[in-house]
Amino acid sequence: VEYAVSDHPQLKVFDAMLVASQKASEITSYDAKPKIMLGLDYGFIDRRSDVDIPKNGRDVLMPMGSITIPIHRGRFVAKRAEEKIRQEAIQARALDVSEQYEAEIIKAQSAMQHSTIRKKKYASLTEITQETIQLMRQEYAAEGTRFEELLRLEMELIDYELEVAKADFAMQLALADLSKYQ
């Protein structure tokens, strides 16, 4: 149960989604800060033949700079609030999946216990019925009476064996369900 509730791969996916959402919120806080950009701009200039100017045709290298100051911070606040809501939704889904896994495990364990009890019950009834059939066969061989009762017990024996097989099947099904979480 502990593995399915804490270490299941699907829960690790939710953990990764939560970390990604937290990082997105951090990036949003960086986007809200002023940005200073520096750079160089290069201009290729052809030589002009119609005019005689100094340094005609010389390429130009210009330093560039800019500052961006976000004035409207509402969109950044909204993005952080959206990420917080997304994180809460991811946590709720992870809790829901964890509880679902736990419920499925408990259901499978319960089915195994129920199948074990049914198997023991019908195995015991099968044994008792077989002994009774042996006695009835001896009585029928000796006296030739109660043939219908003997047939009814034979049918019950078949039903009990069928119920044992059904209990085995249900137990194997429950074991298969449990193996998903190990």
Buried (B, 14 or more C-beta within 10 A) or exposed (E): EEEBBEEBEEBEEBEEBBEBBBEBBEEBEEEBEEEEEEEEEEEEEEEEEEEEEEEEEEEEEEEEEEEEEEEEEEEBEEBBEBBEEBBEEBBEBBEEBBEEBBEBBEEBBEBBEBBBEBBEBBBEBBEEBEEBBEEBEEBBEEEEEEEEBBEEBBEBBEBBBEBBEBBEEBBEBBEEBBEEBE
